[in-house]
């Protein structure tokens, strides 16, 4: 299956570089380029790509608003955020807007291409090392608002609570299986049920939900 991709970045060199690299892979096809969020939203409507590789900082409509519009629409297009994390504190907002993954521009190109395939397959991905920064951003946002009680956990079993806690800590299905002494297939089933019960779009939203529910201890 060929993954149809839209590249959304206000830097022509970034778009051109990714397009040239992806041309060498028959399973990846660039079907459009956008320099603004508004152009990305229109391209999704016109071309119905599988994945939009989305920068956050763009003129006019930024990547966060574009992501929100794309994921709220009827299209099944998924968004992979590609940006320079150290210069951008809006990652949490992008994931909340519906992005299915987050990778940074200084990652190995093979890893970025792999992330596109993972997101296209319906899974979610956060770049290694980014989870800690995502959590730090989340903590900063919590500190900026009055203290509130954790979101209640309703309708999930004790085992599902354990699995959700581990997902919130960034553990993979294999690692969850090892921690709980269950099979990988069982761990995957628990995650799938959590997605359904909590109305989460993907694993990224489960991470956020785990923190909102107070299941993961915030570092001091």
C-alpha positions in Angstrom: 0.0 0.0 0.0 1.3 3.5 -0.9 1.1 6.1 1.8 -0.1 9.4 0.3 1.6 12.3 2.1 1.2 16.1 2.2 4.2 18.1 3.4 3.3 21.3 5.3 6.2 23.5 6.3 6.9 27.2 5.5 10.6 26.3 4.7 10.8 25.3 1.0 14.1 23.5 1.6 12.6 21.2 4.3 9.7 20.3 1.9 12.1 19.8 -1.0 14.4 17.7 1.0 11.7 15.4 2.3 10.1 15.1 -1.2 13.5 14.1 -2.8 14.2 11.5 -0.1 10.6 10.0 -0.2 10.8 9.7 -4.0 13.3 6.8 -3.4 10.6 4.8 -1.5 7.8 3.3 -3.6 5.5 3.0 -0.6 5.6 6.8 0.0 4.1 9.3 -2.3 4.0 13.1 -1.9 0.7 14.4 -3.2 1.1 18.0 -2.2 3.0 20.7 -0.4 1.8 23.5 1.8 3.6 26.6 3.1 0.8 27.6 5.6 -1.8 25.8 7.7 -4.6 27.1 5.5 -3.0 25.5 2.5 -2.6 22.2 4.3 -6.3 22.2 5.3 -7.3 22.8 1.6 -4.9 20.1 0.3 -6.5 17.6 2.7 -9.9 18.5 1.2 -8.6 18.3 -2.3 -6.2 15.3 -2.2 -7.4 13.2 0.8 -3.8 12.2 1.9 -3.2 9.5 4.4 -0.8 11.7 6.4 0.1 15.3 6.7 3.7 16.0 7.9 2.9 19.2 9.8 5.2 22.0 11.0 3.8 24.0 13.9 5.2 27.5 13.2 3.8 28.8 9.9 2.5 32.2 8.9 -1.2 32.9 9.1 -2.9 29.7 10.3 -0.3 27.7 12.3 0.0 24.0 12.5 -2.0 23.6 15.6 -5.1 25.2 14.2 -4.6 23.3 10.9 -4.4 20.0 12.8 -7.6 20.8 14.7 -9.5 21.5 11.5 -8.1 18.5 9.7 -8.8 16.0 12.5 -12.3 17.5 13.1 -13.3 17.1 9.5 -14.7 14.0 7.7 -11.4 13.0 6.2 -9.4 10.1 7.8 -6.1 12.0 7.3 -3.7 11.7 10.2 -1.3 14.4 11.3 2.4 13.8 12.2 4.0 16.9 13.7 7.5 17.6 12.5 9.3 20.5 14.2 12.2 21.7 16.3 11.0 20.9 19.8 13.6 23.0 21.7 12.3 26.1 19.9 8.6 25.2 20.2 6.5 25.0 23.4 3.3 24.2 21.5 3.6 20.5 21.2 1.0 19.7 23.8 -1.4 21.9 22.0 -0.8 20.1 18.7 -1.4 16.7 20.3 -4.5 17.9 22.0 -5.7 19.2 18.6 -5.6 15.7 17.3 -2.1 15.0 16.0 -1.2 11.3 16.0 2.5 11.7 16.5 5.4 14.0 17.0 9.0 13.9 15.6 11.8 16.4 15.6 13.7 17.6 12.6 17.1 16.5 13.9 16.0 12.8 14.0 17.5 10.4 11.5 15.6 10.5 8.2 14.9 6.8 8.4 13.2 7.3 11.7 11.1 10.1 10.3 10.0 8.0 7.3 9.2 5.1 9.7 7.1 7.5 11.8 5.1 8.4 8.7 4.4 4.7 8.1 3.4 4.1 11.7 1.0 7.0 11.8 -0.5 5.9 8.4 -1.1 2.5 9.8 -3.4 3.9 12.5 -0.9 3.9 15.4 0.6 6.8 17.3 4.2 7.7 17.9 6.1 10.2 20.0 9.8 10.6 19.3 12.2 9.0 21.9 13.1 11.5 24.5 10.2 13.8 23.7 7.8 12.2 26.2 9.6 13.8 29.1 9.4 17.3 27.5 5.8 16.8 26.7 5.2 16.0 30.4 7.2 19.1 31.4 5.0 21.2 29.2 1.9 19.6 30.6 3.1 20.3 34.1 3.8 23.9 33.2 0.3 24.4 31.9 -1.2 22.8 35.0 0.8 25.2 37.2 -0.6 28.2 35.3 -4.2 27.4 36.3 -5.9 26.9 39.7 -5.4 23.4 41.2 -8.2 21.0 40.3 -9.1 17.5 41.2 -7.9 14.7 38.8 -10.3 13.7 36.1 -12.3 10.7 37.5 -11.6 7.2 36.2 -15.0 5.6 35.3 -15.8 2.3 33.6 -12.3 0.8 33.5 -11.0 -2.3 35.4 -8.2 -2.3 37.8 -6.0 -4.1 35.2 -6.9 -1.4 32.6 -6.0 1.2 35.2 -2.5 -0.4 35.5 -2.1 -0.5 31.7 -3.2 3.1 31.3 -0.7 4.2 34.0 2.1 2.4 32.1 1.0 3.9 28.8 1.2 7.3 30.5 4.8 6.6 31.4 5.6 6.0 27.8 5.8 2.2 27.9 5.3 0.2 24.7 3.0 -2.8 24.5 6.0 -5.1 24.8 7.2 -3.3 27.9 3.7 -3.3 29.4 3.5 -7.1 28.9 6.9 -7.5 30.7 5.9 -5.3 33.6 2.5 -7.0 34.1 3.6 -10.6 33.2 1.1 -10.9 30.4 1.4 -11.5 26.7 1.9 -8.7 24.2 -1.4 -9.6 22.6 -3.1 -9.2 25.9 -1.4 -5.9 26.5 -2.5 -4.7 23.1 -6.1 -5.8 23.8 -6.1 -3.8 27.0 -4.9 -0.7 25.2 -7.6 -1.2 22.5 -10.3 -1.4 25.1 -9.0 1.7 26.8 -9.1 3.6 23.5 -12.7 2.7 23.1 -13.8 3.2 26.7 -12.1 6.6 27.1 -13.0 7.8 23.6 -9.3 8.4 22.8 -8.2 8.9 19.2 -4.9 7.1 19.7 -2.1 6.2 22.1 -1.0 9.8 22.4 -4.3 10.9 23.8 -4.1 8.0 26.3 -0.8 9.4 27.6 -2.5 12.8 28.0 -5.6 11.2 29.6 -3.4 9.3 32.1 -1.9 12.6 33.4 -5.3 14.3 33.5 -6.6 11.4 35.5 -3.8 11.7 38.0 -2.6 8.1 37.3 1.0 9.1 36.7 3.0 10.9 39.4 4.1 14.3 38.2 7.9 14.9 39.0 8.6 17.6 41.5 
